[in-house]
């Protein structure tokens, strides 16, 4: 018979190493979207989700990923989109 502390390792974990907490919890960045912008973001999330169905894609993941699109071609596309849509 197994020891009680070893019965459910998934609950307690294998080691006692502390897990680093997500530091973004509790920090909110106020972003205001129009209804049309929310719809467009939903469409973008759906398109990305279809390309990689094995990973859960959320609006926040798409917005966080967009921060790293910093090459000159992407910046030019963002500037064009800002001028046309905002």
C-alpha positions as CSV (number, residue, x, y, z in Angstrom):
1,X,0.0,0.0,0.0
2,X,1.3,3.4,-1.0
3,X,2.0,6.2,1.5
4,X,-0.7,8.7,1.8
5,X,1.6,11.6,0.7
6,X,2.5,9.7,-2.5
7,X,-1.0,8.7,-3.5
8,X,-1.8,11.9,-5.4
9,X,1.5,13.3,-6.8
10,X,-0.3,15.4,-9.4
11,X,-1.9,17.5,-6.6
12,X,1.3,18.1,-4.6
13,X,3.9,17.8,-7.4
14,X,6.9,15.7,-7.5
15,X,9.3,18.3,-5.9
16,X,9.0,21.1,-3.4
17,X,10.4,23.7,-5.8
18,X,8.3,26.7,-5.8
19,X,6.6,27.7,-9.0
20,X,7.1,31.2,-10.3
21,X,3.7,33.0,-10.3
22,X,2.3,34.8,-13.3
23,X,3.1,38.4,-12.6
24,X,0.6,39.7,-15.1
25,X,-2.3,38.7,-12.9
26,X,-3.8,41.8,-11.3
27,X,-2.1,44.2,-13.7
28,X,-4.6,45.6,-16.2
29,X,-3.9,47.7,-19.2
30,X,-7.0,49.7,-20.0
31,X,-7.7,49.2,-23.7
32,X,-11.0,50.6,-25.1
33,X,-12.4,48.9,-28.2
34,X,-15.3,49.8,-30.4
35,X,-17.8,47.1,-31.2
36,X,-16.4,46.9,-34.7
37,X,-12.8,46.5,-33.3
38,X,-13.9,43.7,-31.0
39,X,-15.6,41.9,-34.0
40,X,-12.4,42.3,-36.0
41,X,-10.3,40.9,-33.2
42,X,-12.7,38.0,-32.9
43,X,-12.3,37.3,-36.6
44,X,-8.5,37.4,-36.3
45,X,-8.5,35.1,-33.3
46,X,-10.7,32.6,-35.3
47,X,-8.4,32.7,-38.3
48,X,-5.3,32.1,-36.2
49,X,-7.1,29.3,-34.3
50,X,-7.8,27.5,-37.6
51,X,-4.1,27.7,-38.5
52,X,-3.0,26.1,-35.2
53,X,-6.0,24.1,-33.8
54,X,-3.8,22.3,-31.2
55,X,-3.2,25.5,-29.2
56,X,-5.9,27.6,-27.5
57,X,-5.8,31.1,-28.9
58,X,-7.3,34.0,-27.0
59,X,-7.6,37.7,-27.7
60,X,-4.9,38.5,-25.2
61,X,-2.5,36.1,-26.9
62,X,-3.0,37.8,-30.2
63,X,-2.5,41.2,-28.7
64,X,0.6,40.1,-26.8
65,X,2.1,38.5,-29.9
66,X,1.5,41.7,-31.9
67,X,3.9,43.5,-29.6
68,X,6.8,41.4,-31.1
69,X,6.1,42.2,-34.7
70,X,8.8,44.8,-34.9
71,X,10.5,44.4,-38.3
72,X,10.2,47.2,-40.8
73,X,7.7,45.5,-43.1
74,X,5.3,44.8,-40.2
75,X,5.7,48.4,-38.8
76,X,4.8,49.8,-42.3
77,X,1.7,47.6,-42.4
78,X,0.7,48.7,-38.9
79,X,1.2,52.4,-39.9
80,X,-1.0,51.9,-42.9
81,X,-3.7,50.2,-40.9
82,X,-3.6,53.0,-38.3
83,X,-4.0,55.6,-41.0
84,X,-6.9,53.8,-42.7
85,X,-8.8,52.4,-39.8
86,X,-8.2,54.5,-36.7
